Amino acid sequence: MSRALRFNEASPPTMDDHSTASRFATNDFVDKDPTNNGTAGEFTKEQVFNEAFEGNAARLHGLLHYLQHNNMRLTSPEFKDKTNGKTALLKALLNLKNGQNDTIDVFLDIAEKTGDLKNLINAEFTDKFYKGQTPLHVAIERRSFRYVELLLTKGADVQAKATGEFFQHNAKQGFYFGELPLSLAACTNQPRIVTLLMLNPHRRAEVRDQDSQGNTVLHILVITADNTEGNTKKITEMYDRVLFLHNKLKKETQNSQEAGRGKLEEIQNNRGLTPLKLAAKLGRIQLLRHMLQREFKDEETRHLSRRFTEWVYGPVHCSLYDISSVDTNESNSVLEIIVFGRDVPNRPEMLEIEPLRSLLEEKWDMFASKLFLLNFLVYLMYLIIFTTVALHRKDGQPPFPVEGPVDCLRCVGEMVSVVGALKFFYQSITFFQRNRPNLQALFTDGFSDILFVFLFGFSAAVVALMSSRPLNQSNLTDASAVQGQSSDADKPKFSNLRFTVLEMFKFTIGMGDLQFTDQAEYKEVFYVLLICYIVLTYILALNMLIALMGNTVERISSQSEIIWNLQRAFTILDLERSLPTCLRKKLQVRREHDEYQGLFRVEERDWKQWRSDLGVQRKEDPLLYNPPESHWNVEWFLDRMNPRRRLSQQAGIP
């Protein structure tokens, strides 16, 4: 970004012929006597910008008197770049040398004495490329803590938004940082400036503020992250720092209105995604792992955790996970984004993260396995009925009279077949609506492109070489020859492109016939063309296809388990979607007025971080007292299906 911002700062500015200030004469040394009217040193925009570029504060002596004498300010049109709205302060901040530019303090002092301080420190670029960028943005981008603090002291706007094309998310050349100064400091890993922006006594940055796309600073951190180790470490540290500072701010202010606005991590952008859901959508697997397994030991910040260690015994520990926004009881949940998101990267790997893996296992054990078996039996019964009806179908044209019990059963079977077919058709329509086919998959490896180029290209060449010479009647000596010639005329010829394509395709699979060469007008050229086609398709292209298939089989074999887990997760959620809403809610019973509400219990084993001490426990082993009910519960359903079982349990009969 620094290089992009400096592209017009590499050399001193040139004269602007359209500037009204160009009429003034330039004088390096000015009269310090304010009473000497009319002879004071005169300044132009070009001179002021040049001194800001070089950082020469001495040559700006007398500028204040000149502005006061001519009733002008540093934000007057005579001292601004008309093409982009750049001021002298922006020029100076863009040209720091060793983090310093002495003219900045001079400009701020002059603006304060001329009553123009607020306008100067909040003056922004006006061109479409850098529109909205203020001196505070530039100071943060230059990583200058001193000037950021100075601008905040003078009253800089901490919520100014840079909305130019350079700062847009889909810009080909640019840097999207969320438009706000806080987001810029966070995604460029400047923790001191982030702390200063959020906790400074002058004007604190609103951490809940969103940019034009609805993204907060937490969303921007997710977008900036990648799956490399170094980047993930910096992003997670900054993510936690923002949460800590926001929590500290809420405790200091004790603002009841702020407390009632919900958690910072629950804010959604314009696409309806929270930072957690956005991490799943973008496939930020390392950051997603940190967000789901985040645990703070300090009592003041423990409520910010999403995992709570309940007890530990050697390598075994039991954890309670916060599954808000994760489970399917909420729309567009993390599970649904990962499982049904066809374009989401790292899908199988993300499903191995706790608590996602255990949550899917719980769903499968509690109801999905039973529903899967039930659906299999129903479909098997449907096939039996359909096959039986097809075998006993009457001959002739319908309608058929119903004359006995067999005909009644056949009619019932036909109705069942029709109803089942409609049900399967509806399921197929909904499936394709949710997972629309992508033609791009046909051209992934490029084999089809090469095959069709060769096939149609060489077929067109064969058609061009084929002659349509008239028959020589003098060579026909008998009637049988004439009859044979007329029969040959009825056969398709290689002058037909459709027939030629089909015949050339036979050569691709090694089944071509070479007896048609007599129709070629230039046989030598034809033989060369045919040999090249066979070499390129039957020998090279076909073997390339075999190699690609072998490579695919090898890759799928190495990833067979995680791919199977992904398909299994898809089946589980698809079965859950097929349930009625009321039944789905019954299967997701939560205990109200309970400290475990919204938490999911997972027992884990970690031999790498095994500690021999047991002193980090907050409670006893939950197996020693009545544990909370499982998040998934079908006991009520089984009791309703079997009243005798319920009565025996109430009577205490085993």
C-alpha positions in Angstrom: 0.0 0.0 0.0 2.9 2.4 0.8 4.2 2.1 -2.7 0.8 2.7 -4.2 0.2 5.8 -2.1 3.6 7.2 -3.0 3.3 6.9 -6.7 2.8 10.6 -7.1 5.2 11.6 -4.2 8.5 10.4 -5.8 9.4 13.9 -6.9 8.5 17.5 -6.0 5.2 18.7 -7.4 5.1 20.6 -10.7 3.5 23.9 -11.3 -0.3 24.0 -11.7 -1.2 26.4 -14.5 -4.8 26.4 -13.4 -4.1 27.4 -9.8 -4.9 31.0 -8.9 -2.1 30.9 -6.4 0.5 30.6 -9.2 0.2 34.4 -9.7 2.0 35.0 -6.4 5.8 35.3 -6.3 7.9 32.9 -4.4 10.3 34.1 -1.8 12.4 31.8 0.4 12.9 34.4 3.1 10.0 36.5 4.5 9.8 39.7 6.5 8.9 38.9 10.1 7.5 42.3 10.8 3.7 42.1 10.7 3.3 45.8 10.2 5.1 45.7 6.9 2.0 45.4 4.8 2.4 44.6 1.2 6.0 43.6 1.4 5.6 40.4 3.3 6.8 37.2 1.7 4.2 35.6 -0.6 3.6 31.8 -0.7 2.1 29.6 -3.4 0.7 26.1 -3.2 3.7 24.7 -5.1 6.1 26.3 -2.6 4.2 25.0 0.5 3.9 21.5 -1.0 7.5 21.5 -1.9 8.6 22.4 1.6 6.2 19.7 3.0 7.8 17.2 0.6 11.3 18.1 1.8 10.3 18.5 5.4 11.9 22.0 5.6 10.0 23.9 8.3 12.4 26.9 8.3 11.2 28.1 4.9 7.6 28.2 6.1 8.4 31.0 8.5 6.0 33.8 7.8 3.3 31.6 6.3 1.0 32.3 9.2 1.2 36.1 8.7 0.7 35.7 5.0 -2.5 33.7 5.5 -3.8 36.1 8.1 -3.0 39.1 5.9 -4.7 37.7 2.8 -7.6 36.1 4.8 -6.7 32.6 3.6 -6.3 29.2 5.3 -4.4 26.0 4.6 -7.7 24.5 3.4 -8.4 27.3 1.0 -8.7 26.4 -2.7 -5.4 28.2 -3.3 -3.5 25.7 -1.1 -5.3 22.5 -2.1 -4.6 20.2 -5.1 -7.7 20.6 -7.3 -7.2 17.2 -8.8 -7.5 15.2 -5.6 -8.1 17.6 -2.7 -4.7 17.0 -1.2 -3.7 19.5 1.5 -0.2 20.5 2.8 -0.7 18.3 5.8 -1.5 15.2 3.7 1.5 16.0 1.6 3.8 16.1 4.7 2.4 12.9 6.2 2.9 11.1 2.9 6.6 12.1 3.0 8.0 11.1 6.4 11.7 10.7 6.6 12.7 8.3 9.4 9.2 8.7 10.8 9.6 12.5 11.0 8.5 15.6 9.1 9.0 18.9 10.9 6.5 20.7 8.8 3.5 18.8 10.3 3.8 20.6 13.6 4.0 23.9 11.7 0.9 23.2 9.7 -1.1 22.2 12.8 0.0 25.2 14.7 -0.9 27.6 11.8 -4.3 25.9 11.4 -5.0 26.2 15.1 -4.2 30.0 15.0 -6.2 30.6 11.9 -9.2 28.7 13.3 -8.9 26.0 10.6 -7.6 23.1 12.7 -10.7 20.8 12.5 -11.0 21.3 8.7 -7.3 20.6 8.1 -6.9 17.4 10.2 -10.1 16.0 8.7 -9.5 17.1 5.1 -9.8 14.1 2.9 -8.9 13.1 -0.7 -11.6 13.8 -3.2 -10.5 11.8 -6.2 -12.3 8.5 -6.9 -9.2 6.4 -6.2 -8.3 7.6 -2.7 -11.7 9.2 -1.8 -12.2 9.6 1.9 -8.6 9.1 3.1 -7.8 11.5 5.9 -4.5 12.5 7.6 -5.3 9.9 10.3 -5.5 7.1 7.8 -2.1 8.2 6.3 -0.5 8.4 9.7 -1.7 4.9 10.6 -0.5 3.6 7.2 2.9 5.1 7.8 2.9 3.4 11.2 3.7 6.7 13.0 2.4 6.4 16.6 3.6 9.9 17.4 1.6 11.6 14.7 -1.5 9.4 15.3 -1.4 10.5 18.9 -0.9 14.1 17.9 -3.9 14.1 15.4 -6.1 12.5 18.1 -5.1 15.2 20.5 -6.1 17.8 18.0 -9.5 16.3 17.4 -9.1 14.0 14.4 -12.2 12.1 13.3 -11.7 8.4 14.3 -14.7 7.3 12.3 -13.8 8.7 9.0 -14.2 6.2 6.1 -11.9 5.9 3.1 -14.3 4.7 0.3 -12.1 5.2 -2.8 -11.7 2.5 -5.4 -8.2 1.7 -4.0 -9.8 0.7 -0.7 -12.6 -1.5 -2.1 -12.8 -5.3 -1.5 -12.9 -6.2 -5.2 -10.3 -3.8 -6.4 -7.7 -5.3 -8.6 -5.0 -3.0 -7.3 -5.5 -1.8 -3.8 -5.9 -2.7 -0.2 -9.2 -3.4 1.5 -8.9 -2.6 5.2 -12.5 -1.8 6.2 -12.4 1.9 5.5 -12.1 2.9 9.2 -8.8 3.9 10.9 -9.3 1.2 13.6 -9.6 -1.5 11.0 -6.5 -0.2 9.2 -4.5 -0.3 12.4 -5.7 -3.8 13.3 -5.1 -5.5 10.0 -1.7 -3.9 9.6 -0.7 -5.3 13.1 -0.2 -2.1 15.1 -1.4 -3.0 18.6 -0.2 0.2 20.2 -2.2 2.3 17.8 -5.3 0.0 18.2 -5.1 0.5 22.0 -4.7 4.3 21.5 -7.7 4.5 19.2 -9.9 2.6 21.5 -8.8 4.0 24.9 -7.6 7.6 24.2 -9.4 10.2 26.4 -10.1 12.6 23.5 -12.4 10.6 21.2 -12.5 6.8 21.2 -13.1 4.7 18.1 -16.4 3.0 18.0 -15.5 -0.7 17.7 -19.0 -1.6 16.6 -18.9 0.8 13.6 -19.3 -0.8 10.2 -18.0 0.1 6.8 -20.0 0.3 3.6 -20.1 -3.5 3.3 -21.2 -3.9 6.9 -17.9 -5.3 8.1 -16.5 -4.4 11.6 -12.9 -4.6 12.7 -13.4 -8.3 13.5 -14.7 -9.0 10.0 -11.7 -7.3 8.5 -9.3 -9.4 10.6 -11.0 -12.5 9.3 -10.7 -11.3 5.7 -7.0 -10.3 6.2 -6.1 -13.7 7.7 -4.7 -16.6 5.8 -3.8 -20.1 6.9 -0.1 -19.5 7.3 1.3 -19.9 10.8 2.8 -16.4 11.1 -0.2 -14.6 9.8 -2.6 -16.6 12.0 -0.6 -15.9 15.1 -0.7 -12.1 14.5 -4.4 -12.1 13.5 -5.5 -14.1 16.6 -3.5 -11.9 18.9 -5.1 -8.8 17.5 -8.5 -10.4 17.5 -8.3 -11.2 21.2 -6.9 -7.7 21.9 -9.9 -6.0 20.3 -12.2 -8.2 22.4 -10.2 -7.4 25.6 -10.3 -3.7 25.0 -13.9 -3.7 24.1 -14.7 -5.6 27.3 -12.6 -3.2 29.3 -14.4 -0.2 27.8 -17.8 -1.6 28.6 -16.8 -2.1 32.2 -15.4 1.4 32.5 -18.3 3.2 31.0 -21.0 1.0 32.5 -23.2 2.0 29.6 -26.5 0.2 29.9 -27.3 1.0 26.3 -24.1 -0.5 25.1 -24.6 -3.6 27.3 -28.0 -4.1 25.7 -26.7 -4.0 22.1 -25.5 -7.6 22.1 -22.0 -9.1 21.8 -19.5 -7.6 19.4 -19.0 -11.0 17.7 -22.8 -11.2 16.9 -22.8 -8.2 14.5 -23.6 -9.3 11.0 -22.3 -7.7 7.8 -24.4 -7.0 4.7 -24.3 -10.7 3.7 -25.6 -11.7 7.1 -22.3 -13.2 8.3 -20.8 -12.8 11.7 -17.0 -12.9 12.1 -17.3 -16.6 13.0 -19.5 -17.4 10.0 -17.2 -15.4 7.7 -14.2 -17.4 8.9 -16.1 -20.6 7.9 -17.2 -19.1 4.6 -13.7 -18.1 3.6 -12.1 -21.4 4.8 -9.9 -19.7 7.4 -9.3 -23.0 9.2 -6.7 -21.9 11.7 -8.6 -18.7 12.7 -11.8 -20.7 12.9 -10.2 -23.2 15.2 -9.0 -20.4 17.5 -12.4 -18.8 17.6 -14.2 -22.0 18.4 -11.7 -23.1 21.0 -10.9 -19.8 22.6 -10.6 -20.0 26.3 -9.5 -17.4 28.8 -8.6 -18.3 32.4 -8.9 -14.8 33.9 -12.3 -14.4 35.6 -12.7 -10.9 34.2 -12.5 -12.1 30.6 -13.7 -15.7 31.1 -17.1 -14.8 29.7 -15.5 -14.0 26.3 -14.5 -17.7 26.0 -16.2 -20.1 23.7 -14.8 -23.1 25.5 -14.8 -23.8 29.3 -12.7 -26.6 30.7 -14.8 -28.4 33.3 -12.4 -31.1 34.5 -9.1 -32.6 33.6 -7.6 -35.9 34.5 -4.2 -36.5 32.9 -4.6 -36.4 29.1 -8.4 -36.5 29.3 -10.3 -33.3 29.8 -14.0 -32.4 29.5 -14.9 -29.1 27.8 -18.1 -27.2 27.4 -18.4 -25.4 24.0 -20.5 -22.5 23.2 -22.4 -23.6 20.0 -24.3 -20.4 19.4 -24.1 -19.6 15.6 -22.6 -23.1 15.1 -25.6 -25.5 15.4 -28.4 -25.8 12.9 -31.0 -24.4 15.2 -29.9 -21.0 13.8 -30.3 -20.0 10.2 -27.2 -20.0 8.1 -25.2 -21.6 10.8 -21.5 -22.5 10.7 -22.3 -26.2 10.1 -24.6 -25.4 7.2 -22.0 -23.0 5.6 -19.3 -25.6 5.7 -21.3 -28.6 4.7 -23.5 -27.0 2.0 -21.0 -24.4 0.8 -19.7 -25.9 -2.4 -17.1 -23.1 -3.0 -15.9 -23.1 0.6 -12.2 -24.2 0.8 -10.9 -26.6 3.4 -14.4 -28.0 4.1 -13.3 -31.6 5.2 -10.5 -30.2 7.4 -12.8 -27.7 9.1 -15.3 -30.5 10.0 -12.5 -32.1 12.1 -12.4 -29.2 14.4 -14.0 -29.5 17.8 -16.9 -29.1 18.6 -18.0 -29.6 15.0 -16.8 -33.1 14.8 -18.4 -34.2 18.1 -21.6 -32.3 17.3 -22.0 -34.3 14.0 -21.2 -37.5 15.8 -23.9 -36.7 18.4 -26.5 -36.0 15.6 -25.6 -39.2 13.9 -25.9 -41.4 17.0 -29.1 -39.8 18.3 -31.3 -39.6 15.2 -29.6 -39.5 11.9 -28.5 -43.1 11.8 -32.1 -44.2 12.6 -33.5 -41.9 9.9 -31.0 -43.1 7.4 -32.0 -46.8 8.1 -35.7 -45.9 7.9 -35.2 -44.1 4.6 -33.3 -47.0 3.2 -36.1 -49.4 4.2 -38.8 -47.2 2.8 -36.9 -46.8 -0.5 -36.4 -50.6 -0.7 -40.1 -51.2 -0.1 -40.9 -48.6 -2.8 -38.7 -50.4 -5.3 -40.3 -53.8 -4.5 -43.8 -52.3 -5.0 -42.8 -50.6 -8.2 -41.2 -53.7 -9.6 -44.2 -55.8 -8.7 -46.6 -53.4 -10.3 -44.5 -53.3 -13.5 -44.4 -57.2 -13.7 -48.2 -57.5 -13.3 -49.1 -54.8 -15.7 -52.0 -55.7 -18.0 -51.7 -55.9 -21.7 -53.5 -53.5 -23.9 -54.5 -49.9 -23.5 -55.8 -48.3 -20.3 -58.2 -47.9 -18.6 -58.4 -51.4 -17.2 -61.4 -52.7 -15.3 -61.0 -53.6 -11.7 -62.3 -57.1 -11.5 -60.8 -58.6 -8.3 -58.5 -58.3 -5.3 -55.4 -58.6 -7.5 -56.5 -55.6 -9.6 -57.2 -53.6 -6.3 -53.7 -54.3 -5.1 -52.3 -53.4 -8.5 -54.1 -50.0 -8.4 -52.8 -49.3 -4.9 -49.3 -50.2 -6.0 -49.6 -47.9 -9.0 -50.7 -45.0 -6.7 -47.9 -45.7 -4.4 -45.5 -45.6 -7.3 -46.8 -42.3 -8.6 -46.8 -40.7 -5.2 -43.2 -41.9 -4.6 -42.1 -40.7 -8.0 -43.5 -37.2 -7.3 -41.7 -37.2 -3.9 -38.4 -38.1 -5.4 -38.9 -35.6 -8.2 -39.6 -32.8 -5.6 -36.5 -33.9 -3.6 -34.4 -33.7 -6.8 -35.6 -30.2 -7.6 -34.9 -28.9 -4.1 -31.4 -30.6 -4.2 -30.5 -28.9 -7.5 -31.8 -25.6 -6.3 -29.5 -25.8 -3.3 -26.6 -27.3 -5.2 -26.8 -26.0 -8.7 -24.6 -27.8 -11.2 -21.4 -26.1 -12.3 -20.3 -26.5 -15.9 -16.8 -25.4 -14.9 -16.2 -28.8 -13.5 -16.3 -30.3 -17.0 -13.3 -28.2 -17.9 -11.2 -28.7 -14.8 -8.4 -30.8 -16.3 -8.8 -29.5 -19.9 -8.9 -33.0 -21.4 -12.3 -32.4 -23.0 -11.1 -29.2 -24.6 -8.2 -30.9 -26.2 -10.3 -33.8 -27.4 -13.0 -31.7 -29.1 -10.5 -29.4 -30.7 -8.7 -32.3 -32.3 -12.0 -34.1 -33.2 -13.7 -31.2 -34.9 -10.6 -29.7 -36.4 -9.4 -32.9 -38.1 -12.9 -33.8 -39.1 -13.3 -30.5 -40.9 -10.0 -31.1 -42.6 -11.1 -34.6 -43.8 -14.3 -33.2 -45.2 -12.3 -30.7 -47.2 -10.0 -33.4 -48.6 -12.8 -35.7 -49.7 -13.7 -35.4 -53.4 -17.2 -35.5 -54.8 -16.1 -36.5 -58.3 -18.9 -37.7 -60.6 -19.1 -41.3 -61.6 -17.3 -42.4 -64.9 -20.0 -44.3 -66.8 -17.5 -45.7 -69.3 -16.0 -47.9 -66.6 -19.4 -49.4 -65.8 -19.5 -52.5 -68.1 -22.5 -54.4 -66.7 -25.7 -53.8 -64.8 -24.4 -55.2 -61.6 -21.8 -52.6 -61.5 -24.4 -49.9 -62.0 -26.6 -51.4 -59.3 -23.6 -51.6 -56.9 -22.7 -48.0 -57.6 -26.3 -46.8 -57.0 -26.3 -48.7 -53.7 -23.0 -47.0 -52.6 -24.5 -43.6 -53.4 -27.2 -44.2 -50.7 -24.5 -44.6 -48.0 -23.3 -41.6 -46.0 -20.2 -40.0 -47.3 -17.2 -38.3 -45.7 -18.3 -35.0 -47.2 -20.9 -34.9 -44.5 -19.4 -33.3 -41.3 -21.7 -35.1 -38.9 -20.8 -38.5 -40.3 -17.1 -37.6 -40.5 -17.0 -36.6 -36.8 -18.6 -39.9 -35.8 -16.1 -41.9 -37.9 -13.1 -39.9 -36.6 -14.2 -40.5 -33.0 -13.9 -44.3 -33.7 -10.2 -43.7 -34.4 -9.9 -42.0 -30.9 -10.9 -45.3 -29.3 -9.0 -47.5 -31.8 -12.0 -48.7 -33.9 -11.6 -46.7 -37.1 -11.8 -48.1 -40.6 -9.1 -47.2 -43.2 -11.1 -48.4 -46.2 -12.5 -45.0 -47.1 -9.2 -43.5 -48.4 -10.3 -44.1 -52.0 -12.6 -41.1 -51.7 -9.7 -38.7 -50.8 -8.7 -36.3 -53.6 -5.1 -35.9 -52.1 -4.3 -39.3 -50.6 -0.8 -38.3 -49.4 -2.0 -35.3 -47.5 -4.9 -37.4 -46.1 -2.5 -40.1 -44.8 -0.3 -37.5 -43.0 -3.4 -35.8 -41.5 -4.8 -39.2 -40.3 -1.5 -40.3 -38.8 -1.2 -37.0 -36.9 -4.8 -37.3 -35.6 -4.2 -40.9 -34.4 -1.0 -39.9 -32.7 -2.5 -36.9 -30.9 -5.7 -38.6 -29.8 -5.4 -42.3 -29.6 -1.8 -42.4 -28.4 -1.3 -39.1 -26.5 -4.7 -37.7 -25.4 -6.0 -41.1 -24.4 -2.9 -41.9 -22.3 -3.1 -38.4 -20.8 -6.7 -39.2 -19.7 -5.5 -42.5 -18.2 -2.8 -40.6 -16.3 -5.2 -38.0 -15.0 -7.6 -40.7 -13.9 -4.8 -42.5 -12.1 -3.7 -39.3 -10.4 -7.3 -38.6 -9.3 -7.7 -42.1 -7.9 -4.4 -41.7 -6.0 -5.5 -38.3 -4.6 -8.9 -39.5 -3.6 -7.5 -42.6 -2.0 -5.3 -40.5 0.3 -8.2 -38.3 1.2 -10.9 -40.9 1.2 -11.6 -40.6 5.0 -12.1 -36.9 5.1 -14.2 -36.9 1.9 -16.3 -39.7 3.4 -16.8 -37.5 6.6 -17.9 -34.6 4.5 -20.5 -36.7 2.6 -21.6 -38.2 5.9 -22.0 -34.7 7.4 -24.0 -33.7 4.3 -26.3 -36.7 4.8 -26.8 -35.9 8.5 -27.8 -32.3 7.9 -29.9 -33.2 4.9 -31.8 -35.7 7.0 -32.3 -33.1 9.7 -33.7 -30.7 7.1 -36.2 -33.3 6.0 -37.8 -33.3 9.5 -40.8 -31.1 10.2 -39.9 -27.9 12.1 -41.8 -28.9 15.2 -40.1 -32.3 15.4 -36.7 -30.7 14.8 -37.2 -28.3 17.7 -38.2 -31.2 19.9 -35.0 -33.1 19.0 -33.0 -30.0 20.1 -34.2 -29.8 23.7 -32.4 -27.2 25.8 -32.5 -26.9 29.5 -33.7 -23.5 30.6 -32.5 -21.7 33.7 -29.4 -23.8 33.6 -25.8 -22.9 33.6 -25.2 -25.3 30.8 -27.8 -23.7 28.4 -26.3 -23.3 24.9 -23.2 -25.4 25.8 -22.2 -28.7 24.3 -20.1 -31.2 26.3 -17.1 -32.8 24.6 -14.6 -35.2 26.2 -11.2 -34.9 24.6 -7.8 -36.5 24.9 -4.6 -34.5 24.3 -1.4 -36.5 24.9 0.9 -33.7 23.6 -0.1 -31.2 26.3 -0.6 -33.8 29.1 0.0 -32.3 32.5 0.4 -34.4 35.6 -1.2 -31.8 37.9 -5.0 -31.7 38.4 -5.2 -28.2 39.8 -7.0 -26.4 37.0 -10.4 -27.9 37.6 -13.4 -25.8 38.4 -15.7 -28.6 39.3 -15.7 -32.3 40.2 -15.9 -35.0 37.6 -19.4 -34.6 36.2 -19.8 -38.4 36.3 -20.1 -38.1 40.1 -23.3 -36.1 39.9 -26.3 -35.8 37.6 -25.0 -34.3 34.4 -27.1 -32.1 32.2 -29.1 -33.6 29.5 -27.5 -34.1 26.1 -28.1 -31.4 23.6 -29.8 -34.0 21.4 -32.7 -35.9 23.0 -35.1 -38.4 21.4 -36.1 -40.1 24.7 -39.4 -38.2 24.6 -40.1 -39.6 21.1 -39.4 -43.2 22.2 -41.6 -42.8 25.2 -44.5 -41.6 23.2 -44.1 -44.5 20.7 -44.0 -47.0 23.6 -46.4 -46.2 26.4 -45.7 -49.5 28.1 -42.0 -48.6 28.4 -43.0 -45.2 30.0 -45.3 -46.8 32.5 -42.7 -49.4 33.5 -40.1 -46.7 34.1 -42.5 -44.8 36.2 -43.3 -47.9 38.3 -39.6 -48.7 38.7 -39.8 -52.0 36.8 -36.6 -52.7 34.8 
